[in-house]
Amino acid sequence: MEKQKKIDTKAIEYHIAGILKALGDDPEREGLKDTPKRVAKMYEEVFEGMNYTNEEIAEMFNKTFALDKHADKECATDGGASDMVVVKDIDIFSYCEHHLALMYDMKVTVAYIPNGRVIGLSKIARIADMVSKRLQLQERIGSDIADIMHMVTGAKDIAVFIEGCHSCMSARGIKKQNAKTVTTTLRGAFDTDSTLKWHFMMQAGK
């Protein structure tokens, strides 16, 4: 899917030069001369997801496959956790919208119960990656992933577990370097069925 880029790299260059001046440095000195351009190029990459809405990301990764109903009947046991698809330990990073601070060492676990169709496993990781490439909150990353998974697969039962470190806590303020933030997004049966929720949390390793 092609669309016009929203990220204005020239404006980023201009404002980064202004920040360097505000910090009391000289953006024209040798070590900083190309820094505004480098930062603009980096921002274009790490904030790629800001070019797209959740709906557009869903359209980007909307290739799904019908479940083999015959195979499904033979393989199913209790119709609950046995049907759960889980992709765990998806590495992502993002930037906190409050301080523009890096959120790092982030791992995502996504689970869903197919509603007649399944999505390629690598596309789940791609969705998580694209959603993270925005100014974000960790809580919103989980809900964005769940929303897109619902749009693509039609599944109502979706869960997202995220654990990560925030440099706004580790490098500034309280400076607790070992602190980790955990968020859980539960939709459908993952929210209402305590057994299914337990199976998911066990898969997520918690």
C-alpha positions in Angstrom: 0.0 0.0 0.0 1.5 3.3 -1.1 0.7 6.6 0.7 2.2 10.0 1.1 4.7 10.3 3.9 3.7 12.6 6.7 7.1 12.9 8.4 8.7 16.2 7.5 12.4 15.5 7.6 13.4 19.1 6.7 11.3 20.5 9.6 13.0 17.9 11.9 16.5 19.0 10.8 15.6 22.7 11.5 14.2 22.0 14.9 17.0 19.7 16.0 19.5 22.4 15.1 17.5 24.7 17.3 17.6 22.2 20.2 21.4 22.0 19.8 21.6 25.8 20.0 19.3 25.8 23.0 21.6 23.3 24.7 24.4 25.8 24.3 26.3 24.0 21.6 27.2 25.0 18.0 25.3 22.9 15.4 27.9 24.1 12.8 30.9 22.5 14.6 32.5 19.4 13.0 30.9 16.8 15.3 27.4 18.2 15.0 27.3 19.5 11.4 25.4 16.5 10.1 23.5 15.6 13.3 20.2 17.3 12.4 20.2 15.3 9.1 21.1 12.1 10.9 18.4 12.6 13.5 15.8 13.3 10.8 16.7 10.2 8.9 16.6 8.1 12.2 13.2 9.6 13.1 11.8 8.7 9.7 12.7 5.1 10.4 11.9 4.7 14.1 8.6 6.6 13.7 7.5 4.9 10.5 4.2 3.8 12.2 3.1 7.4 12.5 2.5 7.4 8.8 -0.4 4.9 9.2 -3.6 4.5 11.1 -4.5 1.2 12.7 -6.9 0.6 9.9 -4.1 1.2 7.3 -1.8 -1.2 9.1 -4.5 -3.8 9.2 -4.9 -3.4 5.4 -1.2 -3.7 5.0 -1.1 -7.1 6.8 -4.6 -8.4 5.8 -3.5 -11.7 4.3 -5.2 -14.5 6.2 -5.9 -18.2 5.6 -9.0 -20.2 6.2 -8.8 -22.9 8.9 -9.0 -26.5 7.7 -12.3 -27.4 9.5 -11.8 -31.2 9.2 -8.3 -31.0 10.7 -9.6 -28.6 13.3 -12.3 -31.1 14.4 -9.7 -33.9 14.7 -7.2 -31.8 16.6 -9.5 -30.0 19.0 -9.9 -31.2 22.6 -11.7 -28.9 24.9 -12.2 -26.1 22.4 -10.5 -23.7 24.6 -6.8 -23.2 25.2 -6.0 -26.0 22.6 -7.2 -23.6 19.9 -5.0 -20.7 21.1 -2.4 -19.4 18.8 0.5 -17.7 20.6 3.6 -15.8 19.3 5.8 -14.8 22.2 9.0 -12.8 22.8 8.6 -10.4 19.9 11.3 -7.8 20.4 10.3 -4.2 19.9 11.3 -0.7 21.0 9.3 2.5 21.1 9.4 6.1 22.3 7.4 7.4 25.2 5.1 10.3 24.2 5.6 12.1 27.5 9.4 12.6 27.4 10.4 11.2 23.9 12.3 8.7 26.0 13.3 5.3 24.7 11.2 2.3 25.8 13.6 -0.7 25.4 14.2 -4.4 26.1 10.5 -4.8 25.3 9.0 -8.2 24.6 5.5 -8.8 23.3 3.4 -11.9 23.5 0.3 -12.0 21.3 -2.4 -14.7 21.5 -5.7 -15.2 19.8 -8.4 -17.8 19.2 -9.0 -18.0 15.5 -12.5 -17.3 14.3 -12.3 -19.3 11.0 -9.2 -17.6 9.7 -5.6 -17.4 10.8 -2.8 -14.8 10.0 0.8 -15.7 9.1 2.9 -15.8 12.3 5.5 -13.3 10.9 2.7 -10.8 10.3 1.9 -10.7 14.0 5.4 -9.6 14.7 5.3 -7.1 11.9 2.1 -5.6 13.3 3.7 -5.3 16.8 6.8 -3.7 15.2 4.8 -1.1 13.2 2.6 -0.2 16.1 5.7 0.4 18.3 7.1 2.9 15.7 5.1 5.8 17.0 5.2 8.1 20.0 3.5 5.7 22.3 2.4 4.5 25.7 3.1 0.9 26.5 -0.6 0.4 27.4 -1.6 1.7 23.9 0.8 -0.5 22.1 -1.1 -3.5 23.5 -4.5 -2.1 22.6 -3.4 -1.1 19.1 -2.1 -4.6 18.5 -5.3 -6.1 19.7 -7.4 -3.8 17.6 -5.4 -4.6 14.4 -5.5 -8.3 15.1 -9.3 -8.1 15.3 -9.5 -6.1 12.1 -7.3 -8.6 10.2 -8.5 -11.9 11.6 -12.0 -11.2 12.8 -11.1 -12.9 16.1 -12.8 -11.5 19.2 -10.6 -13.4 21.7 -7.2 -11.6 21.8 -4.6 -11.1 24.4 -1.4 -9.0 24.4 1.3 -9.1 27.1 4.1 -6.6 27.1 7.1 -6.2 29.4 9.7 -3.4 29.0 12.0 -0.9 30.4 11.5 2.9 30.2 14.5 5.2 30.1 12.3 8.0 31.6 12.6 5.9 34.7 16.0 4.4 34.3 18.0 7.4 33.1 16.2 10.4 34.7 13.9 11.1 37.6 13.9 8.2 40.0 16.6 6.4 38.1 15.6 2.8 38.9 17.5 0.9 36.2 16.0 -2.5 37.0 12.4 -1.4 37.0 10.2 -3.1 34.4 6.7 -2.1 33.3 4.2 -4.9 32.5 0.9 -4.3 30.7 -1.8 -6.8 29.7 -4.6 -6.3 27.2 -7.3 -8.9 27.3 -10.3 -9.1 24.9 -13.2 -11.5 24.8 -12.8 -14.9 26.4 -9.3 -14.0 27.6 -11.0 -11.4 29.8 -13.9 -13.5 31.0 -12.6 -17.0 31.1 -10.1 -17.4 34.1 -8.8 -20.7 32.8 -8.0 -19.3 29.4 -6.4 -16.2 31.0 -4.3 -18.6 33.1 -3.2 -20.5 30.0 -2.2 -17.3 28.3 -0.2 -16.0 31.3 1.6 -19.3 31.5 2.5 -19.0 27.8 3.7 -15.5 28.3 6.0 -16.8 31.0 4.4 -15.0 34.0 
